[in-house]
Amino acid sequence: MTQSRTSLGLTLLALLATASSLLASGFAIPEQSAKASGLAGAWVAGADDAAANWYNPAALVWLDETEVQFGFNAITVGGDTEFLVNDPSFGVFQDTTFEPEGSIETPVHLYYAQKVGQRGAFGFGITTPFGLVTDWTERPVTFAAAKAELQTFVLNPNFAYQLTEYWSIAIGLDYILADIKSFSREVPIDLDGNPLNGFEVIGHSNLTGDGNDIGWNLAIHKKAPGLDFGLTYRSELTPTIEGTIDYDNFGPLASFFPSSPGSADLNLPAQAAIGIAVSPGGAWSYEFDINWTGWSTFDALVIDIENEVPGFSEDLFIPEDWDDTMAYRFGMARSSGNHEWRFGALFDEGAVPANRLRPSIPDADRTGGTIGFGFEGAKWNIDAYYLALFFSDQAAERTDAGSEGVVLGDYKSFANLAGLTFSRRF
């Protein structure tokens, strides 16, 4: 019998490694406000409503009224992704195109902000800043990854204080909840050692679990006539995912694949952003932001399996070697009366190296263009945006032992994002 240990290793690699990478900058969801998203997310300096709680909490001190916001995004997933595979080790000997199942996901955001005395302000946000759904249904891609679904929520209280006429600071907490709803793949096993006979057993594995952690954030803001400045920092988070790995359809090998509790510490990166907003007078305003994500801290994933079976199910050390990423965002807006048109452009680096690129993580550099619109009423606002996101073509490579589970091929991806945010002031 061959591929028993390898198959299980690939299973956990595709599942738990995917779980962590779903929290990567490559699959982060920076769109946490329709107003900010219409400006391609360039809003660290110009934040001027309750969503400042996420983009720059120090700007909360400049709000004049108590405000509540609720919004959501609609994100197309999978429908515009193609994977051109040519990998004999996975049984594909000529160029073959595979496509995941498509879906529309709707992450939400909720904010509250109010003044505290003359110089202080309090804000609270519930955001969904990380997540992914991928659903591959065709073999042999399903041997590397089938369905991956993860959802996160961040609860983020902040307190801001005005230091001088123009400067303010803020400090807050980030409490993250991560829920792995499904991470599955098919597990092929060659019982007789003759690859010409194919796989005698094709089992199925699935990981579910959840975890949490607490981090912190700091922010600085300067609001001056015609020129705003913002700087934010969010700390590293390390939730421990506690879950269960379930196996089925293993037939005579069922005893070698017992369901088992498992855990892994996920080193999620620190993030920082800096922005400058300019309002030269007249109807137009502009902002340029630079964002940094410290993904190099995610260099490996250590998996602890409680019910070990020697030679089959053992603790694993999986190299990841992700890269720090930079994102550059530019937005401009034209105001006229009680409505505003917004436009933006962005470039965002991918975090996953080519030799760690798996079907559940089709990450790449991306560029995008946005358009947005806002209407301001006496006590309420509505904001909307659309973002077209173009991923660079990315080839997956196998170069070392850490490339286990990588399918050789070229990824092509595109995504549509749109959203609405509703605001009410009191």
C-alpha distance (Angstrom), angle and dihedral (degrees) to the residues before:
residue distance angle dihedral
M1 . . .
T2 3.81 . .
Q3 3.79 137.1 .
S4 3.82 95.1 32.2
R5 3.80 96.0 120.3
T6 3.80 91.8 32.5
S7 3.78 91.9 50.6
L8 3.77 93.2 51.6
G9 3.78 91.0 45.4
L10 3.79 90.1 52.5
T11 3.79 89.9 47.5
L12 3.76 94.0 56.5
L13 3.77 91.3 39.0
A14 3.78 92.3 54.5
L15 3.79 92.7 43.1
L16 3.77 110.0 38.4
A17 3.78 96.1 28.6
T18 3.77 87.7 51.2
A19 3.78 91.2 49.3
S20 3.75 91.1 59.0
S21 3.76 96.1 42.9
L22 3.77 91.1 53.5
L23 3.78 83.8 71.7
A24 3.78 91.2 55.0
S25 3.76 129.4 115.8
G26 3.80 85.1 -112.6
F27 3.80 87.9 66.3
A28 3.75 100.0 25.2
I29 3.79 116.5 127.7
P30 3.82 106.1 -136.7
E31 3.81 90.6 170.8
Q32 3.81 99.2 100.7
S33 3.81 98.6 141.1
A34 3.80 130.4 35.1
K35 3.80 90.9 -141.0
A36 3.81 93.1 52.7
S37 3.81 92.0 41.5
G38 3.81 91.6 55.4
L39 3.81 84.7 61.4
A40 3.84 92.0 50.0
G41 3.82 88.6 -103.4
A42 3.82 93.2 -62.5
W43 3.80 95.0 139.2
V44 3.82 108.8 109.9
A45 3.82 91.0 110.2
G46 3.80 101.2 28.3
A47 3.82 98.6 47.7
D48 3.81 105.7 138.1
D49 3.82 108.5 160.3
A50 3.82 138.9 50.9
A51 3.82 92.0 -70.1
A52 3.80 86.1 72.7
N53 3.80 81.8 86.8
W54 3.84 86.5 80.9
Y55 3.81 103.4 25.9
N56 3.82 99.1 42.2
P57 3.83 118.4 -16.9
A58 3.82 92.0 -169.0
A59 3.82 88.2 70.9
L60 3.82 90.6 64.4
V61 3.82 90.6 87.0
W62 3.82 90.9 69.3
L63 3.82 94.2 60.9
D64 3.78 113.8 106.8
E65 3.81 99.7 -161.2
T66 3.78 140.8 37.2
E67 3.79 108.4 -94.6
V68 3.81 138.1 -168.6
Q69 3.80 123.6 -165.9
F70 3.78 134.8 -172.8
G71 3.79 127.0 179.6
F72 3.77 147.3 148.6
N73 3.80 142.7 -157.6
A74 3.79 129.3 -135.5
I75 3.81 108.9 -148.5
T76 3.80 124.5 -176.6
V77 3.80 109.7 -136.7
G78 3.79 127.7 -165.8
G79 3.79 99.6 -15.9
D80 3.81 92.9 100.8
T81 3.82 97.9 39.6
E82 3.81 123.9 104.9
F83 3.81 128.1 -176.2
L84 3.82 115.5 -161.6
V85 3.83 104.9 -160.5
N86 3.80 130.7 -166.4
D87 3.82 106.4 163.0
P88 3.83 120.8 137.1
S89 3.81 91.6 -169.0
F90 3.82 86.9 65.3
G91 3.82 92.8 42.9
V92 3.84 96.7 -101.4
F93 3.82 109.4 123.7
Q94 3.81 100.1 170.5
D95 3.79 135.5 33.8
T96 3.82 107.6 -68.2
T97 3.81 126.2 173.0
F98 3.80 120.8 -136.7
E99 3.80 126.4 -173.6
P100 3.82 129.3 -166.3
E101 3.78 122.7 -131.9
G102 3.80 113.1 -88.2
S103 3.80 127.1 -126.1
I104 3.80 141.5 161.9
E105 3.80 116.3 -122.1
T106 3.82 123.7 -162.5
P107 3.84 114.0 -159.3
V108 3.81 113.8 -177.2
H109 3.80 139.1 -148.6
L110 3.82 132.6 -158.6
Y111 3.82 128.8 -173.0
Y112 3.79 139.6 -177.0
A113 3.82 126.0 -172.7
Q114 3.80 135.3 174.2
K115 3.79 140.5 163.4
V116 3.82 119.8 -103.1
G117 3.79 109.7 -157.1
Q118 3.80 119.9 -45.2
R119 3.81 98.5 -48.3
G120 3.79 107.1 22.1
A121 3.80 135.7 78.9
F122 3.78 136.2 -174.6
G123 3.78 126.2 -151.4
F124 3.78 136.5 178.3
G125 3.78 128.6 -169.1
I126 3.79 138.5 -175.8
T127 3.79 110.7 -162.0
T128 3.81 139.2 166.9
P129 3.80 99.8 -142.1
F130 3.83 99.4 161.2
G131 3.77 135.2 37.9
L132 3.76 148.1 109.7
V133 3.78 143.9 -165.0
T134 3.81 120.9 -157.9
D135 3.79 123.5 168.7
W136 3.82 119.8 -175.4
T137 3.82 116.0 179.9
E138 3.83 105.4 173.7
R139 3.78 128.1 84.1
P140 2.97 135.4 -92.5
V141 3.83 91.4 25.5
T142 3.80 88.6 59.5
F143 3.82 87.5 61.1
A144 3.82 86.6 68.8
A145 3.81 99.5 33.2
A146 3.80 135.9 -13.3
K147 3.80 114.9 172.1
A148 3.79 126.1 -0.2
E149 3.79 122.0 -179.1
L150 3.77 126.4 167.6
Q151 3.80 132.0 164.8
T152 3.79 128.7 -168.9
F153 3.77 136.0 -172.3
V154 3.79 126.2 -166.4
L155 3.82 119.4 -159.6
N156 3.79 106.8 -158.5
P157 3.85 124.1 -177.5
N158 3.82 116.2 -177.5
F159 3.79 137.3 -175.3
A160 3.82 119.2 -156.9
Y161 3.79 130.1 -168.9
Q162 3.82 131.9 -166.7
L163 3.81 109.0 -130.3
T164 3.80 100.8 -178.8
E165 3.78 139.3 -9.0
Y166 3.81 90.8 -71.6
W167 3.83 108.6 16.3
S168 3.81 131.6 75.6
I169 3.81 137.5 168.0
A170 3.80 135.7 -158.8
I171 3.78 139.6 -166.3
G172 3.78 128.2 -167.4
L173 3.81 149.1 158.8
D174 3.81 128.8 -109.6
Y175 3.81 114.9 -153.5
I176 3.80 110.7 -175.3
L177 3.80 127.1 -162.2
A178 3.82 115.4 -167.1
D179 3.81 119.7 -167.5
I180 3.81 118.1 -171.6
K181 3.78 102.2 -160.2
S182 3.80 97.0 175.8
F183 3.80 138.6 -7.3
S184 3.75 110.7 168.5
R185 3.80 143.2 159.1
E186 3.77 140.2 167.0
V187 3.81 116.6 -102.2
P188 3.84 114.5 -146.2
I189 3.81 117.8 -159.6
D190 3.83 127.8 -172.5
L191 3.82 105.3 -148.2
D192 3.82 100.2 -177.3
G193 3.79 98.6 40.0
N194 3.81 92.6 -120.2
P195 3.82 109.9 117.2
L196 3.80 90.6 -167.5
N197 3.79 89.0 70.1
G198 3.79 92.0 55.9
F199 3.80 125.2 -136.6
E200 3.78 117.5 -33.2
V201 3.83 92.9 -164.9
I202 3.80 127.7 36.4
G203 3.77 108.6 179.6
H204 3.76 131.1 179.2
S205 3.79 129.1 -126.1
N206 3.78 131.3 -169.7
L207 3.78 134.4 -177.1
T208 3.79 125.2 -155.1
G209 3.79 127.5 172.5
D210 3.77 147.8 117.4
G211 3.77 142.3 -137.1
N212 3.78 144.0 175.2
D213 3.78 142.9 -156.8
I214 3.81 141.4 175.4
G215 3.79 125.6 -124.3
W216 3.78 136.3 163.5
N217 3.77 140.1 -126.5
L218 3.81 138.1 -155.0
A219 3.80 130.3 -162.8
I220 3.80 140.2 -175.9
H221 3.79 126.7 -164.2
K222 3.78 136.3 -177.2
K223 3.80 119.6 -165.4
A224 3.78 113.7 -171.8
P225 3.81 132.9 152.0
G226 3.79 108.1 -72.4
L227 3.81 96.0 -9.3
D228 3.83 130.2 70.1
F229 3.81 127.5 179.7
G230 3.81 130.7 -165.9
L231 3.81 137.7 -176.9
T232 3.82 126.3 179.0
Y233 3.79 137.0 177.3
R234 3.81 130.0 -170.5
S235 3.78 120.0 -168.3
E236 3.77 129.6 -123.7
L237 3.82 116.2 -86.0
T238 3.81 125.9 -150.8
P239 3.81 111.9 -172.2
T240 3.78 115.8 -179.1
I241 3.78 108.2 -133.9
E242 3.81 110.1 -144.0
G243 3.77 111.8 -170.1
T244 3.78 151.0 131.7
I245 3.79 130.4 -101.6
D246 3.81 110.7 -148.6
Y247 3.81 124.9 -165.6
D248 3.80 130.4 -166.2
N249 3.83 140.8 165.6
F250 3.80 93.3 39.2
G251 3.82 93.7 127.1
P252 3.84 111.5 -173.0
L253 3.82 90.6 8.9
A254 3.80 95.7 56.6
S255 3.80 92.9 110.3
F256 3.82 90.5 58.2
F257 3.80 91.5 54.9
P258 3.80 106.2 51.3
S259 3.77 118.4 171.1
S260 3.76 108.0 -104.9
P261 3.78 143.4 -176.9
G262 3.78 111.9 -112.4
S263 3.78 138.6 179.4
A264 3.79 140.7 -168.1
D265 3.80 134.6 179.6
L266 3.80 110.4 -128.4
N267 3.81 115.4 -151.9
L268 3.79 102.9 -149.7
P269 3.80 114.2 -169.5
A270 3.75 134.9 -108.0
Q271 3.81 114.7 -112.5
A272 3.80 133.5 -154.1
A273 3.81 135.4 -178.7
I274 3.78 136.0 -174.1
G275 3.79 127.2 -170.4
I276 3.80 143.6 175.8
A277 3.81 122.9 -157.9
V278 3.80 123.0 -165.0
S279 3.80 127.4 -164.0
P280 3.82 105.3 -178.0
G281 3.79 93.5 -179.8
G282 3.75 130.6 -86.3
A283 3.77 124.4 57.3
W284 3.83 101.0 -41.8
S285 3.82 131.5 83.0
Y286 3.81 130.2 176.5
E287 3.82 139.4 -161.7
F288 3.80 136.0 -173.2
D289 3.83 121.7 -167.0
I290 3.80 135.5 -176.6
N291 3.82 118.9 -157.2
W292 3.82 126.8 -165.9
T293 3.81 127.5 -166.0
G294 3.82 118.7 -170.3
W295 3.79 99.1 -142.8
S296 3.81 93.5 151.4
T297 3.82 86.5 86.5
F298 3.81 86.4 71.8
D299 3.80 95.7 76.8
A300 3.80 99.5 137.3
L301 3.78 143.6 2.5
V302 3.81 120.1 -136.4
I303 3.82 114.1 -159.8
D304 3.79 122.6 -160.7
I305 3.83 114.3 -157.4
E306 3.80 114.9 -166.1
N307 3.83 100.1 -161.4
E308 3.79 100.3 48.2
V309 3.80 122.4 -175.2
P310 3.83 109.9 -163.6
G311 3.78 111.4 -117.2
F312 3.79 92.3 10.3
S313 3.79 114.1 45.0
E314 3.80 114.4 24.6
D315 3.79 138.7 144.4
L316 3.80 111.1 -79.7
F317 3.78 138.1 -148.6
I318 3.80 110.9 -156.0
P319 3.84 121.6 -171.6
E320 3.82 113.9 -138.5
D321 3.83 106.2 165.8
W322 3.79 96.6 -174.0
D323 3.81 121.4 -177.0
D324 3.79 132.1 -122.0
T325 3.80 109.4 -107.1
M326 3.78 136.7 -147.2
A327 3.79 128.0 -156.7
Y328 3.81 126.8 -166.5
R329 3.80 120.1 -158.9
F330 3.79 132.3 -176.2
G331 3.78 126.5 -175.4
M332 3.78 137.0 174.5
A333 3.79 132.7 -175.1
R334 3.80 136.7 -164.3
S335 3.81 116.2 -153.9
S336 3.78 124.5 -160.2
G337 3.78 119.7 171.4
N338 3.79 110.2 -52.8
H339 3.80 97.3 -14.7
E340 3.80 135.4 68.7
W341 3.81 135.2 -163.0
R342 3.81 117.9 -149.1
F343 3.80 134.5 -164.4
G344 3.79 133.6 179.6
A345 3.79 149.3 167.0
L346 3.80 132.4 -155.7
F347 3.79 144.0 -175.0
D348 3.81 117.8 -160.1
E349 3.81 125.7 -177.4
G350 3.80 121.6 -134.3
A351 3.80 118.0 -120.4
V352 3.83 103.1 -153.6
P353 3.84 118.0 87.3
A354 3.79 116.5 -131.3
N355 3.82 91.5 -111.5
R356 3.82 91.2 56.4
L357 3.81 96.5 44.0
R358 3.81 111.5 123.7
P359 3.83 130.2 177.3
S360 3.78 91.8 -102.6
I361 3.82 90.1 54.1
P362 3.85 108.2 46.5
D363 3.79 92.2 168.3
A364 3.82 124.9 164.8
D365 3.78 143.2 146.0
R366 3.78 111.1 -69.5
T367 3.79 140.6 -164.1
G368 3.77 126.4 -162.1
G369 3.79 145.4 -177.8
T370 3.80 126.2 -151.8
I371 3.77 141.0 -164.9
G372 3.80 125.4 -171.3
F373 3.78 143.0 173.5
G374 3.79 133.4 -157.6
F375 3.80 133.5 -169.5
E376 3.82 121.3 -164.8
G377 3.79 120.3 -156.2
A378 3.78 129.3 -175.9
K379 3.81 93.1 -84.8
W380 3.79 104.8 -1.9
N381 3.80 141.0 55.0
I382 3.77 135.1 -162.9
D383 3.81 122.2 -161.4
A384 3.80 130.4 -175.2
Y385 3.80 136.1 -178.9
Y386 3.80 144.8 177.1
L387 3.83 126.0 -153.4
A388 3.81 126.7 -169.3
L389 3.82 108.1 -159.2
F390 3.82 120.1 -163.6
F391 3.83 119.0 -165.2
S392 3.80 119.7 -153.7
D393 3.81 114.9 -118.3
Q394 3.81 107.3 -94.6
A395 3.82 129.2 -164.4
A396 3.81 120.0 -151.1
E397 3.80 116.7 -137.4
R398 3.82 137.6 -168.4
T399 3.78 111.3 -146.5
D400 3.81 107.3 147.5
A401 3.80 144.5 0.7
G402 3.79 89.8 -73.7
S403 3.81 88.8 65.9
E404 3.80 91.9 72.7
G405 3.80 109.7 137.7
V406 3.81 94.3 24.7
V407 3.82 113.3 130.2
L408 3.81 113.6 -149.8
G409 3.79 111.4 -119.4
D410 3.79 148.2 92.0
Y411 3.81 124.8 -83.3
K412 3.81 123.9 -149.2
S413 3.81 117.9 -176.1
F414 3.79 142.9 171.3
A415 3.80 130.7 174.6
N416 3.80 137.0 -165.2
L417 3.80 119.3 -148.7
A418 3.79 127.9 -176.1
G419 3.77 133.8 162.7
L420 3.78 151.5 170.0
T421 3.80 132.4 -142.5
F422 3.82 124.8 -168.2
S423 3.82 121.3 -159.8
R424 3.80 132.4 -167.7
R425 3.80 124.3 -171.3
F426 3.81 125.7 -159.2
